[in-house]
Amino acid sequence: GEWKPKGKASAKKRKAEKPPSKASWVASPHSTHRTDGADETVAQIAVRLGVPLFDLIFLNRAKLPRLSGEDRLKRDTRLLVPAPVDVQAVRAGSASMRDEWHTVAADMSFKDCARGLGMEPRELLRLNTHIKGLQVSSELLQGTRLILRQSAHEAEEYCHWTFPEDDPANAEPSYMMARRLRRRPTGASAAGVGESGMALESMEGDTLRASRPLMLEERPAVRPSGKRAAFIQAIEDAKAAADERARAWRDSAWHVVQEDAPFKKTAEGLGMDPKELRALNADRIKGLQLSAWVKKDTWLQIKPLDEPEEAILAAGLPKPPPLLHLVNRVVAIDGEDDYSYWYVLTYLPDLQWCRVAPLEQRGVFAKPAPCGHVADGRPRWMLVPEEIGGEVDVGAGRCHIMEAIEMVKTRANADTEEWDIVGRAPPGWVEAQCAKAAKPKKAKPPKPSSKPVAPLDPLAAAAPVIEQLIRMKNGDIFAEPVDWEALGLPDYPTVVPRPMDLGTVLKRLKSGAYASVADLAADVELIWSNAMAYNQDGSFVHKAAVTLRAAASKKFAPLLALPHPSSGDQAADGKGYQGGVGGAQAGGSSAGGEAGAGGG
């Protein structure tokens, strides 16, 4: 190698050649123990020293990375032993992480308060800068809270909650499931000093006051409300009955041997095949043979622990529901009466939770689907427009899959899909034949059915439309005539010479007063025009009338296009209805009043 003369290296070179410092390590409070060479394992040492084995291994892992409870250590091996927990030290450490507060007992000056606390006024003022306007010359009111010692740690106190089914002891904390216990003062509530120089209370309550409403002896019961309460109660009762039946079945699945006897004789006494009895107990009783003897007080399983489905069905109990595949399916929902059918938008199997959107009838089908499914004259079902709403969250146990044929096959955009709902789907029904069919083969058109489908009566289909309008948002205010006398609207008969409401329309429809859908649609349009004429533009009722008018227009358009049964193939005149969505309540007269009127 290259020869270099001996001599003193420069300071820079000596610094560069200095070996790197060893990494330092820290540990919780501990003592040192040296093994005496006795033949004992690490686990036995932990028991003798009275410390948890896990803590002993964890504390020595930096020096002995492969240490385990079964290892036997050499003489004079150095072990770090965790020190026992000192309650007072823990309390002191916990207190050091919190601010120390003082509440002023009586009205006094800031200087007198500082002297009484043995503190310099300037130091006390520095710790309480959160009180706006506080000065050394300020006067403090009784109850004012001052900080005497500020923690070096910035911490906030939270109450953490869990789901009812979770064990709070094992729940993982989440910032999304926490509530701040101490409110931060803002604005006027945080003002510390008034115009007269008197300091006000700086904090809106404290941790204890904020925590007290959250301290419950037990979790409150979940109480369903509305029309779902009876349905959910029936489900809970059925589940309780099923659980009780399962418990009774398991209790009866065991037999205790009363005296020592051969295994075969015991099986015969139970009226069972010895081989079957052995199969039920072979896994639990090792070495069990047909020629074996069974001792007194031996427990033998005499039937399966879970009741067979055949026995459940024979007893008239409901069969446990299978795992459903509900997404993108049409379903009927128990307990939901606003609409007949729903489309599943989202389905979470683990939570058995669904997000569904309602379907409404829009006319009837006039031609077969591209896959060949024939539904001429049958109702056409489509999604309710998103602006009207109606989406709800339901449990999957309440959903029943319907045999619904997709006629357009536009699953990428469900808003434009059309369904022919045949009825309740049979068990095992997965997909409609229409969805499985490829391009239809060129063949002769299907022969018409021997039983011709009766044409849909437009007036009969109009009744559900009126009922849907009443159930829509703000539809109830147009369901009855306007009681203008009770509402104090003396000018209502003058502005609205011909009142009308959805309830009256429905009664007239059921009594056969309408000759065509066009006549009915004209009365519905009259409801919206009356409400818009009496109520100012921009008022609540006027806006509701505009919205419902548009919805009614979409719902009646398919019915107006249908031929009336009494007019043969001639289509009904649809010029009598040109409206959109509207309502029939008045929210103020045209002169600018604030009274409200419903109906039309």
ZAMARGU-4260 file (C-alpha; in steps of 0.2 Angstrom, whole numbers, plus 5000, padded with zeros to 4 digits):
<rodrens>
0) 5000/5000/5000 | 5005/5018/5000 | 5018/5024/5013 | 5013/5038/5024 | 5024/5047/5036
5) 5020/5046/5054 | 5014/5062/5063 | 4999/5070/5071 | 4983/5070/5061 | 4973/5086/5059
10) 4958/5089/5071 | 4946/5088/5056 | 4954/5071/5052 | 4953/5065/5070 | 4935/5070/5070
15) 4931/5060/5055 | 4940/5045/5061 | 4931/5045/5078 | 4920/5029/5079 | 4901/5032/5079
20) 4893/5033/5096 | 4883/5018/5102 | 4865/5020/5102 | 4858/5023/5119 | 4842/5014/5126
25) 4829/5019/5139 | 4818/5008/5150 | 4804/5010/5162 | 4808/5009/5181 | 4817/4993/5185
30) 4830/4984/5195 | 4844/4972/5191 | 4844/4953/5195 | 4859/4941/5192 | 4855/4923/5191
35) 4863/4911/5204 | 4865/4896/5192 | 4850/4887/5199 | 4842/4875/5186 | 4826/4886/5183
40) 4818/4893/5168 | 4814/4912/5164 | 4796/4908/5168 | 4801/4901/5186 | 4812/4917/5189
45) 4797/4928/5185 | 4786/4918/5197 | 4799/4919/5211 | 4802/4938/5208 | 4783/4941/5207
50) 4783/4950/5190 | 4773/4946/5174 | 4783/4935/5162 | 4778/4945/5147 | 4785/4961/5155
55) 4801/4952/5160 | 4804/4946/5143 | 4799/4963/5135 | 4811/4973/5146 | 4826/4962/5141
60) 4822/4960/5123 | 4835/4973/5118 | 4849/4963/5126 | 4842/4946/5124 | 4832/4946/5108
65) 4828/4927/5108 | 4823/4926/5126 | 4808/4915/5130 | 4800/4908/5145 | 4807/4890/5143
70) 4825/4896/5142 | 4838/4892/5156 | 4851/4905/5159 | 4869/4904/5164 | 4876/4910/5181
75) 4877/4929/5183 | 4866/4932/5168 | 4860/4950/5171 | 4841/4953/5169 | 4831/4969/5171
80) 4816/4967/5182 | 4802/4979/5180 | 4798/4988/5196 | 4781/4986/5204 | 4769/5000/5200
85) 4769/5014/5213 | 4751/5021/5214 | 4757/5037/5221 | 4770/5039/5207 | 4757/5036/5194
90) 4745/5048/5201 | 4758/5061/5202 | 4763/5058/5184 | 4745/5059/5179 | 4743/5075/5188
95) 4758/5083/5180 | 4750/5081/5163 | 4735/5091/5168 | 4733/5110/5171 | 4731/5115/5189
100) 4716/5126/5192 | 4710/5138/5206 | 4692/5145/5208 | 4691/5162/5216 | 4681/5160/5232
105) 4675/5178/5233 | 4676/5195/5224 | 4694/5202/5225 | 4707/5210/5216 | 4719/5201/5205
110) 4734/5206/5215 | 4726/5200/5232 | 4722/5183/5223 | 4740/5181/5218 | 4747/5185/5235
115) 4735/5173/5243 | 4741/5159/5231 | 4759/5164/5235 | 4763/5168/5216 | 4769/5183/5207
120) 4755/5193/5199 | 4765/5194/5183 | 4767/5175/5183 | 4749/5172/5186 | 4744/5184/5173
125) 4756/5175/5160 | 4747/5159/5164 | 4730/5166/5161 | 4731/5175/5145 | 4716/5165/5139
130) 4705/5177/5149 | 4704/5192/5137 | 4708/5209/5144 | 4714/5202/5160 | 4727/5214/5169
135) 4736/5215/5185 | 4724/5229/5191 | 4708/5219/5186 | 4695/5214/5199 | 4690/5196/5199
140) 4672/5190/5202 | 4668/5175/5213 | 4669/5159/5203 | 4682/5164/5191 | 4694/5150/5187
145) 4713/5153/5185 | 4727/5142/5179 | 4740/5140/5193 | 4751/5128/5184 | 4751/5124/5165
150) 4756/5106/5159 | 4769/5104/5146 | 4758/5092/5137 | 4744/5098/5126 | 4729/5086/5129
155) 4711/5086/5126 | 4699/5075/5136 | 4686/5064/5126 | 4673/5052/5129 | 4674/5037/5118
160) 4659/5027/5113 | 4656/5010/5105 | 4643/5000/5096 | 4630/4991/5108 | 4637/4974/5103
165) 4655/4978/5107 | 4665/4975/5123 | 4671/4992/5128 | 4686/4984/5136 | 4692/4977/5120
170) 4686/4991/5108 | 4699/5000/5098 | 4699/5019/5100 | 4694/5029/5085 | 4694/5047/5082
175) 4677/5045/5073 | 4669/5038/5089 | 4674/5051/5102 | 4666/5067/5109 | 4676/5081/5117
180) 4671/5083/5135 | 4678/5101/5138 | 4671/5114/5127 | 4683/5127/5120 | 4677/5145/5125
185) 4674/5156/5110 | 4667/5173/5107 | 4657/5181/5121 | 4657/5165/5131 | 4676/5166/5133
190) 4677/5184/5137 | 4686/5186/5153 | 4684/5204/5158 | 4669/5216/5156 | 4668/5234/5153
195) 4671/5238/5171 | 4687/5228/5172 | 4679/5214/5181 | 4685/5197/5175 | 4672/5184/5171
200) 4672/5165/5171 | 4683/5159/5157 | 4677/5141/5155 | 4660/5135/5150 | 4658/5121/5163
205) 4672/5108/5166 | 4675/5090/5162 | 4665/5083/5176 | 4650/5093/5171 | 4651/5088/5153
210) 4654/5070/5158 | 4639/5068/5170 | 4626/5067/5156 | 4636/5053/5148 | 4638/5042/5163
215) 4625/5029/5162 | 4623/5013/5172 | 4619/5003/5157 | 4616/5006/5138 | 4599/5013/5134
220) 4588/5002/5124 | 4585/5004/5106 | 4567/5009/5103 | 4561/5008/5085 | 4547/5021/5081
225) 4533/5022/5069 | 4526/5008/5059 | 4542/4998/5060 | 4540/4996/5079 | 4527/4982/5078
230) 4536/4973/5064 | 4553/4974/5073 | 4545/4968/5090 | 4538/4953/5080 | 4555/4949/5074
235) 4562/4950/5091 | 4549/4939/5098 | 4552/4926/5085 | 4570/4926/5088 | 4568/4924/5107
240) 4556/4909/5104 | 4569/4901/5092 | 4583/4904/5104 | 4573/4896/5118 | 4568/4881/5107
245) 4587/4879/5102 | 4592/4879/5121 | 4579/4866/5125 | 4585/4855/5110 | 4603/4856/5116
250) 4598/4852/5134 | 4589/4836/5128 | 4603/4831/5117 | 4613/4823/5132 | 4610/4807/5142
255) 4619/4804/5159 | 4623/4785/5162 | 4615/4779/5178 | 4626/4764/5181 | 4640/4755/5174
260) 4634/4745/5158 | 4640/4739/5141 | 4640/4752/5128 | 4628/4741/5117 | 4616/4739/5131
265) 4616/4757/5135 | 4612/4761/5116 | 4598/4748/5116 | 4590/4756/5132 | 4590/4773/5123
270) 4582/4765/5108 | 4597/4769/5097 | 4608/4760/5085 | 4625/4757/5094 | 4634/4763/5078
275) 4625/4779/5078 | 4628/4782/5096 | 4646/4779/5094 | 4647/4791/5079 | 4640/4805/5090
280) 4652/4802/5104 | 4668/4796/5095 | 4676/4813/5094 | 4673/4818/5112 | 4676/4801/5120
285) 4693/4794/5114 | 4694/4776/5110 | 4676/4773/5112 | 4672/4755/5105 | 4655/4745/5103
290) 4662/4732/5115 | 4667/4746/5128 | 4659/4748/5145 | 4653/4765/5150 | 4654/4771/5168
295) 4641/4779/5179 | 4639/4798/5176 | 4646/4797/5159 | 4638/4810/5147 | 4633/4803/5130
300) 4627/4814/5116 | 4611/4806/5109 | 4606/4818/5095 | 4614/4832/5085 | 4616/4848/5095
305) 4608/4858/5081 | 4590/4855/5077 | 4588/4849/5059 | 4578/4860/5047 | 4565/4846/5044
310) 4560/4847/5063 | 4560/4866/5063 | 4548/4866/5048 | 4537/4852/5055 | 4535/4862/5071
315) 4529/4877/5060 | 4544/4888/5064 | 4551/4899/5051 | 4567/4893/5042 | 4583/4903/5045
320) 4585/4915/5031 | 4599/4910/5019 | 4612/4923/5014 | 4605/4934/5001 | 4613/4943/4986
325) 4602/4958/4985 | 4612/4971/4976 | 4604/4977/4960 | 4588/4967/4964 | 4570/4972/4965
330) 4563/4967/4982 | 4547/4969/4992 | 4550/4975/5010 | 4539/4970/5025 | 4533/4985/5034
335) 4536/4998/5020 | 4519/5003/5013 | 4523/5019/5004 | 4528/5009/4988 | 4525/4991/4983
340) 4543/4987/4976 | 4560/4994/4979 | 4577/4993/4970 | 4593/4988/4981 | 4606/5001/4978
345) 4618/4995/4992 | 4619/4979/5001 | 4631/4975/5016 | 4630/4957/5020 | 4640/4957/5036
350) 4628/4971/5043 | 4613/4964/5034 | 4609/4982/5029 | 4602/4989/5012 | 4600/5006/5004
355) 4584/5005/4993 | 4576/5016/4981 | 4557/5015/4977 | 4549/5009/4960 | 4533/5017/4953
360) 4522/5011/4939 | 4523/5020/4922 | 4511/5014/4910 | 4512/4996/4902 | 4523/4987/4890
365) 4518/4987/4872 | 4531/4976/4864 | 4543/4962/4869 | 4560/4964/4876 | 4575/4962/4865
370) 4578/4945/4873 | 4561/4939/4868 | 4552/4941/4885 | 4534/4945/4881 | 4525/4957/4893
375) 4512/4966/4882 | 4499/4974/4893 | 4509/4971/4909 | 4513/4986/4921 | 4530/4994/4918
380) 4540/4998/4933 | 4554/5011/4934 | 4564/5020/4948 | 4556/5035/4956 | 4565/5051/4950
385) 4579/5055/4962 | 4573/5073/4964 | 4557/5066/4972 | 4567/5056/4984 | 4561/5041/4994
390) 4577/5031/4997 | 4577/5022/5014 | 4589/5011/5024 | 4581/4994/5029 | 4587/4978/5036
395) 4590/4964/5024 | 4579/4952/5033 | 4564/4962/5028 | 4568/4961/5010 | 4560/4948/4998
400) 4567/4946/4981 | 4555/4948/4967 | 4556/4939/4950 | 4559/4955/4940 | 4564/4954/4921
405) 4575/4968/4915 | 4567/4973/4899 | 4580/4986/4893 | 4596/4979/4900 | 4603/4996/4905
410) 4611/4991/4922 | 4624/5004/4920 | 4610/5017/4922 | 4596/5010/4933 | 4586/5026/4931
415) 4582/5021/4913 | 4579/5003/4916 | 4561/4995/4915 | 4556/4980/4925 | 4542/4967/4922
420) 4538/4961/4940 | 4531/4943/4938 | 4529/4940/4957 | 4539/4933/4972 | 4555/4924/4966
425) 4555/4906/4970 | 4569/4898/4981 | 4585/4897/4971 | 4580/4910/4958 | 4596/4920/4953
430) 4593/4929/4937 | 4579/4931/4925 | 4580/4921/4909 | 4580/4938/4900 | 4597/4942/4907
435) 4604/4925/4902 | 4598/4925/4884 | 4611/4930/4871 | 4606/4939/4854 | 4589/4931/4850
440) 4590/4919/4835 | 4580/4923/4820 | 4564/4913/4821 | 4546/4914/4819 | 4538/4926/4831
445) 4530/4918/4847 | 4512/4913/4845 | 4500/4924/4854 | 4493/4917/4870 | 4476/4908/4869
450) 4470/4920/4883 | 4472/4938/4877 | 4478/4950/4890 | 4465/4962/4895 | 4470/4980/4891
455) 4474/4991/4906 | 4461/5003/4912 | 4469/5020/4913 | 4457/5026/4927 | 4460/5010/4937
460) 4479/5014/4936 | 4476/5032/4941 | 4471/5028/4959 | 4489/5023/4964 | 4496/5038/4956
465) 4485/5050/4967 | 4489/5040/4982 | 4508/5042/4978 | 4506/5061/4976 | 4498/5062/4994
470) 4512/5052/5001 | 4526/5062/4993 | 4534/5076/5002 | 4522/5090/5006 | 4509/5080/4997
475) 4498/5079/5013 | 4494/5098/5013 | 4485/5095/4996 | 4475/5080/5003 | 4460/5089/5010
480) 4450/5105/5005 | 4456/5122/5012 | 4447/5127/5027 | 4448/5145/5023 | 4437/5151/5037
485) 4447/5142/5051 | 4463/5149/5043 | 4456/5166/5042 | 4457/5168/5023 | 4441/5178/5018
490) 4448/5182/5001 | 4451/5163/4997 | 4434/5160/4988 | 4436/5176/4978 | 4454/5171/4972
495) 4449/5152/4970 | 4432/5151/4964 | 4433/5132/4960 | 4443/5123/4974 | 4450/5106/4972
500) 4461/5094/4982 | 4469/5076/4980 | 4457/5068/4992 | 4442/5075/4983 | 4449/5069/4966
505) 4452/5051/4974 | 4434/5050/4980 | 4427/5056/4963 | 4438/5043/4955 | 4432/5029/4965
510) 4414/5034/4963 | 4416/5033/4944 | 4413/5052/4942 | 4427/5053/4928 | 4424/5048/4910
515) 4443/5048/4906 | 4460/5051/4913 | 4460/5068/4904 | 4446/5074/4915 | 4454/5067/4930
520) 4471/5076/4925 | 4462/5092/4923 | 4456/5092/4941 | 4473/5088/4947 | 4480/5102/4937
525) 4467/5113/4945 | 4474/5109/4962 | 4492/5116/4957 | 4485/5131/4948 | 4474/5136/4963
530) 4488/5135/4975 | 4500/5145/4963 | 4487/5158/4960 | 4483/5161/4979 | 4501/5160/4986
535) 4515/5172/4981 | 4529/5166/4970 | 4543/5160/4982 | 4532/5155/4996 | 4533/5138/5004
540) 4516/5132/4997 | 4520/5139/4979 | 4536/5130/4979 | 4528/5114/4984 | 4515/5116/4971
545) 4528/5118/4957 | 4537/5102/4963 | 4522/5091/4964 | 4515/5098/4948 | 4531/5091/4939
550) 4530/5075/4948 | 4511/5073/4943 | 4515/5077/4925 | 4528/5063/4924 | 4516/5051/4932
555) 4500/5055/4921 | 4509/5056/4905 | 4510/5036/4902 | 4491/5035/4907 | 4486/5049/4895
560) 4494/5039/4881 | 4484/5023/4885 | 4468/5020/4875 | 4452/5021/4885 | 4442/5005/4885
565) 4427/5013/4879 | 4435/5021/4865 | 4443/5006/4856 | 4461/5010/4849 | 4458/5029/4849
570) 4470/5037/4862 | 4463/5048/4875 | 4466/5067/4873 | 4480/5072/4884 | 4479/5090/4881
575) 4469/5092/4897 | 4485/5091/4907 | 4500/5101/4904 | 4506/5104/4921 | 4521/5097/4931
580) 4522/5096/4950 | 4512/5106/4962 | 4503/5107/4978 | 4486/5113/4984 | 4490/5123/5000
585) 4490/5142/5001 | 4504/5150/5011 | 4498/5168/5009 | 4486/5178/4999 | 4491/5186/4983
590) 4491/5202/4992 | 4505/5197/5002 | 4497/5189/5018 | 4506/5175/5028 | 4491/5164/5031
595) 4492/5146/5024 | 4478/5136/5015 | 4478/5118/5010 | 4468/5109/4997 | 4464/5119/4981
</rodrens>
